[in-house]
Amino acid sequence: MRMRALPVVTAIAAATLLGFAASPAQAGTGLLLGVHPTGSDDWGNFNQDLIDLPGENGDSPEDSIRACDFTPDTWGVTAWLDVNRDGSWERSATTSGHAADYCSPWKEGNIRENTKVTLKVCQTKAGHAPRKCETGDTVA
């Protein structure tokens, strides 16, 4: 009896996990989107609406972005936000000028609910083209 239950429990757990991972973003839910430059421990975040993140003590403003550098390689991290996905970057945050193990301050600005946005995150360094860029899409 136990042997028959194991595959069913495993299937339910897998479906639940996939359901959470594949759920579409909902406006006003406090979604936090994270994008990692290819092959690094660095990241950029888009914070959809005010949520109290662990360790943030209520300091994470709504519709904001930040960049975080955790790779000690002399490259910083820059995050750009494209509101309406029209190809123009309306907001940016960077770790430029700081050593690794640093997150930039949140760059905030309210965006109309359900507006489509793209977050682009790259490793950046003065005099060099951005590298290891990745993007993620969501809604404000």
Secondary structure, 3 states (H helix, E strand, C coil): CHHHHHHHHHHHHHHHHHHHHHCCCCCCCCCEEEECCCCCCCEEEEECCCCCCCCCCCCCCCCEEEEEECCCCCCEEEEEEEECCCCCCCEEEECCCCCCCEECCCECCCCCCCCEEEEEEEEECCCCCCEEEEEEEEEC
